[in-house]
Every structure is written in C-alpha cells, then in structure tokens.
C-alpha cells in the first residue's frame, strides 16, 4: 500500500495543512483531526492577511466569496481562493490558495490543496484533494457505504481497515475526474491519473493511469 501513503500522493508544500499531514502515514488518518487543526491554526493566522468572519471562519483578504455562498466554521479560505454562487461549505474545511469551489458545490470535512477545482455541482466529503486536482461537473465523493459498515481500503487482495464510518476519496496531485463520476467510499487515486466521465470508481487506482472502467485501466505513456 505504498501508493496510498501521504508522501506518495501529495506535494505537501502546496497546502497550509502540511504540519497536520506530516503527522500521519495515510490520508484517511487525518480526517478525524481536521476540525481541531483548523481551530488551532486559525488563531495563528496573520491578522493583516486573514479576516475572521462569524464563528471560526478565517478568510484571506484576497479571496473572492460570493454573497450567496454559505460557510460554516471551522473553515479556512486561503489566498486568492474563489467561493462561487451558492457554494455550501458545511464546516471542517480548508480551501487552498487559488482553489475554486463552484456553483452549488458542497464541502464537509475536507482539505483542498492549492489550485484544486471543484467548480460545478460537486459533493466532496471526508476527502483530501491534492494540488491542482480537478473534479468535473457533477462528480462526487461518496463517503458512507450503503450498509453503514466501516470503510476498508482495498487494492486487489490487499486491505487496510480505516476504523472509520465516513471516508470519501483521496485524490493525489493533478488528478482529473471526469464529469458525472462517482468516487465510492475509500477510493484512492494516485498522482496524474485521469478518470473517464460517468465512471464508478472504487479501491486504489495507480498513479499515471487512465481509468476507463474497472476492467480497463491503462498506464499513461
């Protein structure tokens, strides 16, 4: 499961949450600690750069936040991020520098690295999205199994118990998710991988791949 490790999925210099991520081996181990980290980091953010709005919401003064969006704390919106019309941030969210949270997109318990784009009708919950990753219109992370049992990370015959009921998707740097795709609970997608539109993805997908279907995953040339 080397490909699932934080150090192999993410460029840690591209997130304000680097200190948190360095404490753990696998990204899903971070999920229960996002809220506490935001509350502690928020107190330390430079007041000449960030404005505290409402209860435990810190927004960089260069960020663009549409009046019709909703942000519940704790949350940090970083430099030059854009929170568009009717975006719904339900708390425990870090939105990185130059990231885009688009029309009717919903976030909950997430870390979006710098330059992530979730621009159109996306749901991202209990997930970590790496630098410059992009989710096409209508693609979502499913974070709870239908039988409500604990999520298990599966890579062929290998398995890791997360001991968590809610785990969405972990997207490495520069992952492209096609429109209308569903990333099932516990999906791990390696760096520089493309997911075809309308895909239903589960398990571990190797870096530098093109995912056409569960039976057709090819290596990028």
N, C-alpha and C positions, 0 to 999 in steps of 0.2 A: 504493500500500500504506500510505497514511496511517493507515487504521483499524487497522493491525497494530502501530503504534508503542506503546511502553510508556506514553508520556504521554497517549495517547488511550484506553487500555484501563483504566488503574488510577488510583485515588486513593492516591498514594504516601505520604501521611501516615498511612495505615491499615496500615502494615507496619513491622516492625523492620528489614526488609531494604531500606529506602528508599535508603540510601547505595550499595548494590550495584546496584540497578535504575537509578539515575541515571547510571551509567557506560555504559549501552548504549542502543541505539536500539530494538531488537526484543527481545521477551521470551525467545525461544529462545537468544539470545546469552548469556543469564545462566546457562543450565543447567550448563555446564562449570565454573562458578565458585562454585556454592552451597556445596560442601564446604569450600573454603578460607575463604570468608566466615564460615561458622559457627564454624570453629576460631578465627579471629581475634576475632570478636565475642564468643564465649563467654568469652574471657579478660577482657573488659572489662565484663561484666555485673555489676551491683552485688550483692555477696555477701549483703547484707541482704535482697535480694528473690529471688535465684535460688540454688538448691541444685544443686551438681554431683553427679550420680549416675553411678557406673560410669565408663566411659571416654568423655569428651567428650559427655555428655548434661547439658544445663542445663534445669532445670525450675523455673518460678516457684512460689513457696511457696503461692500461691492456686490453682494448677492442681489439677484432680482427675484422678488417674491410677489406674485400676483395677489391682489386683494381677495380674489375668490378662492384662493387656496386655504387649506386648514393645516396647522401644525400644532400637534400636542407634544408637550415635553415628556421626558427629556429628549432634546434633539440639538444637534449642531449642524448648521448650514454654513459651509466653508466659502472661501473666496471665489467670487465670480460664478457661483452656482446659480441655477435658474429653476425656480419652483413655479410651474406654469398654472394656467387656469384650471381650477377645481382639483388640483392635486390634493391628496388626502394622506397626511403623514400622522400615523396613529401613535407615535412615540417610540422611544428607544431607537433612534435613527441618526446615523451620521451620513451626511451628504457631502461628498468630497469636492475639491476645487474644480471648477468648470464643469461640474456634473449637471445633468438635466433630468428633472422629474416632471413629466409631462401631463398633459390633459387627462384628468380622471385616473391618474396612476395612484396606487395605494401602497404605502410602505409601512412595515411594522417590524421592529427588532432587526435592523439591518445595518450593515456597513457598506456604503458605496464608495469605492476608491475614487481618486481623481479622474475626471473626464468620463465617468460612466454615463451612459444614456439609457434611461427608461422613459421614453418620450411620449408613448401613446397607449393608454388603456392597459397598463401593466399592473399585475399584483406581485409584489416582492415582499415575502415574509420569512423571517427567521433564516436569512440568507446573507452571504457575503459576495459582493461582485467586484472583481479585480479591475485594475487600471484599464481604461478605455474599452471595457466590455460594453456590449450593446444588446438590448432586448428589443426585437422587432414588435410592431404594433400587435397588441392583443396577446402577446406571450406572457405566461405567468409561471410563478413558482408555487407548486402545491406543497404545503408544509405539514399536512396531517394525513396519515393513512386512513383508508376508509373503515378499517376495523379498529381504529384508535389505539393500536398497539405501538410499542416503542419503535422508532426508526432504526433500521440496520443499514449500514453502508455495504453495498455488495459489488464485488469485482470478480465476476465469474465464480469460482469456487471459494474465493476469499471473502470473509465477512468481518465487520467491526461493529460491535454494539455501541450505540451512542448513549443509551440510557435516557434519551430524550423523546418526548411525545411529538414535539414540533421541530422539524428540521426541513428547511426548504432546499435551495440549491447553492452550491459553492462554485462560482464561475471564476476561472483563472483569468489572467491578464489577456485582453484583446480577444475575448470570446464573442462570437457573433451568433445570436439566437434568432432564427427566422420567425416571421410573423405567425401568430396563432399557435405557437408551440406550447406544450405543457412539460414543465420540468418536474417530475414526480419527486416525492419526499426522499431526501438523501441523495440527490443527484450531484455528482462531482464532475465538472468539465474542465479538462486541462487547458493550458495556455494555447492561444492562437487556433482554437478549434471553431469550426463553423457547423451550425445545426440547421438542417433544411427546414423550410417553413412547414407548419402543420405537423411537426414531429411530436411524438410522445416519448420522452427520454427518461430512462432510469438507470441507476448504477453509476459506474465510473467510466468516463469517456476519456481516452488518452489525449494528450496534447498533440497539436499539429495534425488534427484529423478533420475529415469531412463526414458528418453523420447524416446519412440518407435515411436509414432505418435501423432497427435493432440488429438486423441481419446483414446490413451493408454499411460498414464504417471503413473508410479508406484513408490511408496516410497521405498527407499533403506532399506534393513534390516541389 
